[in-house]
Amino acid sequence: MNGADVIDVARDGLWVIIMVAGPIMLIALVVGLVVSLFQALTQIQEMTLTFVPKIIAIFFSLLIFLPYMGDTLGEFMQRLADRIVGLV
């Protein structure tokens, strides 16, 4: 395995991280912006108001995106295993 292969595996790994974590992070961002806008408009500065909706949204988005995340990670592992087998 040369340097180009290592860079290729690292690039693929970073792309998989973005694909797996991206939807959850975007949902948390949108919910956080909505809650912040609500707090700014109503001048309610309750700390639990920022955390509870995000936790609930992340939980439900994990339930929705978990099959996609598992498939993406499984395909990445399969590609890594194929590379390892190809080296021998």
HUFENPE-V777050 format. One record per residue. N is the residue number from 1. PHI is phi in whole degrees, -180 to 180 (NA if undefined). PSI is psi in whole degrees, -180 to 180 (999 if undefined). OMEGA is omega in whole degrees, -180 to 180 (999 if undefined). Layout:
n & phi & psi & omega
N & PHI & PSI & OMEGA
N & PHI & PSI & OMEGA
//
This chain:
n & phi & psi & omega
1 & NA & 124 & -179
2 & -100 & -176 & -177
3 & -64 & -35 & 180
4 & -66 & -37 & 178
5 & -67 & -40 & 179
6 & -63 & -44 & 179
7 & -64 & -38 & 179
8 & -65 & -43 & 178
9 & -66 & -41 & 179
10 & -64 & -42 & 178
11 & -63 & -43 & 179
12 & -63 & -40 & 179
13 & -65 & -42 & 178
14 & -65 & -39 & 178
15 & -64 & -39 & 178
16 & -65 & -40 & 178
17 & -60 & -44 & 179
18 & -64 & -43 & -179
19 & -67 & -34 & -178
20 & -80 & -45 & -175
21 & -87 & -19 & -175
22 & -58 & -52 & -178
23 & -60 & -40 & -180
24 & -67 & -42 & -180
25 & -66 & -38 & 178
26 & -65 & -40 & 178
27 & -65 & -42 & 177
28 & -63 & -38 & 178
29 & -64 & -46 & -179
30 & -65 & -44 & 179
31 & -64 & -40 & 178
32 & -63 & -41 & 178
33 & -66 & -41 & 179
34 & -65 & -44 & 180
35 & -66 & -41 & 179
36 & -64 & -41 & 177
37 & -64 & -42 & 177
38 & -62 & -43 & 179
39 & -66 & -39 & 180
40 & -69 & -38 & -179
41 & -73 & -35 & -177
42 & -99 & -8 & -178
43 & 58 & 32 & 173
44 & -93 & 118 & -178
45 & -114 & 58 & 179
46 & -92 & 128 & -176
47 & -67 & -38 & -179
48 & -69 & -21 & 179
49 & -67 & -25 & 179
50 & -83 & -32 & -173
51 & -90 & -42 & -173
52 & -63 & -48 & 179
53 & -63 & -36 & 178
54 & -67 & -41 & 179
55 & -64 & -43 & 180
56 & -65 & -44 & 180
57 & -64 & -41 & 179
58 & -67 & -40 & 179
59 & -60 & -49 & -179
60 & -69 & -35 & 177
61 & -69 & -33 & 174
62 & -64 & -40 & 177
63 & -62 & -37 & -178
64 & -76 & -45 & -172
65 & -92 & -3 & -177
66 & -60 & -42 & 177
67 & -62 & -41 & 177
68 & -62 & -43 & -180
69 & -65 & -42 & 178
70 & -64 & -42 & 178
71 & -64 & -42 & -180
72 & -64 & -45 & 179
73 & -68 & -36 & 178
74 & -65 & -41 & 177
75 & -65 & -39 & 178
76 & -64 & -43 & 179
77 & -65 & -37 & 178
78 & -64 & -42 & 177
79 & -63 & -40 & 178
80 & -66 & -42 & 179
81 & -64 & -39 & 178
82 & -64 & -38 & 177
83 & -65 & -42 & -179
84 & -65 & -44 & 179
85 & -65 & -36 & -179
86 & -69 & -22 & -180
87 & -77 & -29 & -175
88 & -76 & 999 & 999
//
